[in-house]
Amino acid sequence: MTDWLLSIEGTEAGHNAALILALMAAFLHAAFGALQKGRHDPWLTRGAIDFSYCVMAAPFALFVVPWPEPHMWIIFAGAFIIHVIYKLLQAWAYTKGAYTVVYPVVRGTGPLFAVIGAYVIFGERFTGIQWLGMAVLLSGIFGLALYNMKYLVSERDTLNAALGLAVLTGLFVALYTTYDAYGIRATQNPFTFLAWFFMLDGLVMPVIAARRWIRMEQAPDLGPLMLRGVIGGIIAFFSFGAIMMATRLDKVGEAAVLRETSTVFAALIGVVFLKETVGPRRVALMALIAAGAVIVEFGG
């Protein structure tokens, strides 16, 4: 598998594989976000998820994949810090605002700065048509956020704080997207980066969640919480792992934009599982997001 992936980097086959991986990451990331915003406190859910994927990744990191090269340790340290800050901001945002408002703002802010970062770090350039597609996609994402903010928000008293945290979280989405792309390209074996990333990334949030759980007057049962954590951990492997692998196989900016079709999946999840309403305006905005992603993909 590793040899095959390395052989298709920068090829048409690699481009097609990256497209599939980015779209898979989009769907799974929306599910991941809904899982964290769902039944339990977002801090506890994130702690259970991180604990699960840390434990699952550890045997692969320690005994299966090749040992990281010496220069990778500083890269892992940077990724660790960036992702911890991102997760703290995301959990805080989810405690302040509705999922259907916070999620589109986070995902709308991220790709723009990711494209800029890809230009600065990797020298990637968007064509004029791709920038048009980016504008269409972002208009749909932020339009969806504004619509939800106007008609669907229940947490009105904390809306400003939620929006501010969502924008800041989006900036860190862009930062970790470009940084992780740099990291997974810096090692010979991409699975070495993935295994060690997930093991190290899962060390902090379980501690924060455990302290929060102990202090709760009515703490939730650990069984259902940990079940949610295991499910989320598996989703995380395929979601974050897929987008990281896509950025190794093909352009970082295009993968980052395609992943933001997750906003469409998030809206559908909000309707089906979170019992939120939908109408023709939201459908039209979701169509804009999808259209923008298609323009970016075929405009390169």
N, C-alpha and C positions, 0 to 999 in steps of 0.2 A: 504493500500500500504506500509506504513512504517513498520508495523508488519511483513508483508511478506518479505520485503527486509532484515530486521534484522534476520529473521529466516533462510535465505539461505546463510548468511555470512560464508565463509570457506567451503561450501559444493560443490558438483559437480554442482548442479543447480546454485549456485552462480558463479562458474567458467564459466559456459556457458553464464550466463547473462552478466558477465564482458566482455567476448569475443564479444558479440553482441554490447554492449555499446562502447567498444574501437573502433570497426570498424565503428560504426555510428559516433563517435567522429572524426575519421580520415577523413571521407568524408566531414563532416560539417566543420571541421577545414580548409580544403583546400578551401572550398567555402568562409569561413570567410576571409582567407588570400587574396583571389582574390578580394573580395568585398572591402577590405581596399586598395588594390593596384590599383583598377579600375579607374572609371571616375573622382573622385574628389581627391583633395589633401589628402594624407593618414592621416594627423593630423586632418583634418576636419571630415573625415569619422569615425575615431576612436572616436572622441568627440561625434558625433551624435549617434553612436552605444552605447557608455557607458551611455549617457544620457537616451537613450531609455530603456536599461535594468535596470538602476537604478530606473526609474519611475515605470517600470512594476514589479520589485521585492519588492518595498517598501510596498505595501499593504500586501503582504504575510509575509514579515519579521515582520511587526508591529502588524498585526491582525490575522494571520492564524496559523503560526507555533509556537511551544513552544518557550518561551523566552530563549536566550542562558544562559548556566550555567556561573557562575562568572569567572571560569578559561578560558573561551573562548575569553574574550575581548583582552587579550594579544596575543592570537593566531590570532585573526582578525587583530590586529595592524601589526603583522609580515606579514601576507598575503597581506595586503594593501600596505605596502612598497615594497615588492617583485614584485607585479604585476604592480605597477606604474613604477618602473624602467624597467621592461620587456617591457611594452607598449611604453615607451619613446624610448628605443633602437630599437624596431621593426619598429616604425613609421620612425625613423631616417634612418634605413637600407633601407626601401622601397623608401625613397626619393633619395637614393644614387645609387641603383642598380636595375637590372631587376628582376621581380618577380620570373622567372624560375631559377635564380641563387641564389638569397637571400633565397628563401623558402627552397630549398633542404639543403643548408648549415645549416640553423637554425634547421631544423628537424633532420639532421644527427648528429649534435653535441649533441642535447638534450637527446636522449635515452641512449647513452653510460654513460653519467654522472648520468642519472636517475637510471640506473641499479646499479651503484656504490653507489649512495645515498640510494637506497633501501636496499643494503647489510649493509651499516653502520647503518642506522636508524632502519630498520625492521628485519635485520638478514636474508634477502632473499638471496638465492644462486642459480645461474644458473648452469645447468649441462654443460658438455663439448659440447654436441650436441647443446644446446641453445646458447653457445658462438659462435659455428660455424655459427648458424643461424644469430646471431648478426653481425658477420663479413660479411656474404653474404649480409644482408640488408644494412649495412653501405657502402659496396663497390658499391652497386647500387645507393644509395642516393648521395654519393660524386662523383661517376662517372657521374651521371646525371648533377650535378652541374658543373663539369669540362667541360662536353660536351656543356652545355648551355653557359658557359663562353666563350668557344672557338668559337662557331658558331652563337650564338643568341643575345649576349649582345650588346646593343646600347650605354649604359652609360659607355663607356670605360674609360673616364677620372676620374670617381669616383669609379672604380671597386675595388681598394684596400681598400678604406674606407668602401665600402659596404660589402666586405668579412669579414673585421675585426669586423664590427658591427654585422654581421650575426652570427659569432662564439660566440661573447659575448652574443647575444640574446639567442643562443642555450644553453649557460650555465645557463641563467635565466629560460629557459624552464625546464631544469632539476631541478633547485632549487624550482620553484613553483609546479612542479609535485609532488615531494617528500613532500614538506611542506604542500600542500593542502591535500595530502593523510593523513598526520599526523593530520591535522585539522579536516577533516571530520570523522576520527576515534575517535576524542577526545570528541565528543558530542553524546548524546544518540540518538537524532533524526537527521539523515543526512540532512533532508530538512531544518532544522534550520540553519545549516552551509551554505547551498546553497543560501537560501533566503537572509541572512545577508551578505554573501560574495558579491553577485551581487549588493545589494543596496550600500554597502560601496565602492566597487571597482569602481563604476560609478561616483564618486564624483569629480575626479581630471581632467580627460581628457576633459570633456565638458568646463571647465574654460579655459584650454589652447587653445582649438579649437576656442572658442568664441573670445578670444584676437587675435588669428591669423586671424580669419574671418574679424574682425573689421579693421585690418590694411591692408587688401588686397585692391589693387587698383580696381581689377575686381573680387569682391567676388561672388561666385556662389549663385544661388537662394536657399533659405532655404527649399523650398518644396521638390524638388528632393533629396536634401541632407538628410533631415530628414526621407524621405521614405526609403532611403538606410540604415539609422540608425535604423529604426524600424525593417527592414528585418534582419539586422545584429544582433540586440539585440535578436531576436527570435532564430536565428542560434546559438548565443553564449550560450543561456540557454541550448540548447540541446547538443552543442559541449563540452563546458567546464563542464557543469553539468554531462554529460554522462561519461566523463573520470574520474571525481572526484568520481562518484558513483562506477565506475569500480574498482578504487583503494581501495574502502572500502570493496567491495565484494570479491576481490581476490588479487593476488600479484601485487604490484605496478610496478615492473620491467617489467613484461609481458605486462601489460596494456600500459605502456609507449612505448614499442617496437611496439606493434600492432598499436598504434595510428600513428606511422610514415609511415604506408602505405598511409597516407595522401599525401605523395609526389607523388604517382602514380595518385591519384585523382587530385592533383594540376597540373600535366603535362597535363592531359586530359582537365581540365578547361582552361589551357593556350591555348590549341589548339582550343577548341570549341568556347570559349568566347573572349579570348584575341588575337585570330587569329595568334598564333605562330605555327611554322612548327613542323612536327614530321617525324621521319624516323625509319628505322629498328634498328639503334643503340640505340635510345632512348627507343624503345619498348623493346629491350633486357635488358636495364638497369632497366626499370620498372618491368620486369619479375624477375630480381634479387631481387628487393625490396620485391615483393610479396612472392618469394620463401623463402627469409630470415625470413619473418614474420611467414610463415607456419612452418618452421623448429623450430623457437622459441616456437611456440604454442604447437607443438606435441613432442618436445624434453624434456619437463619438466616431 
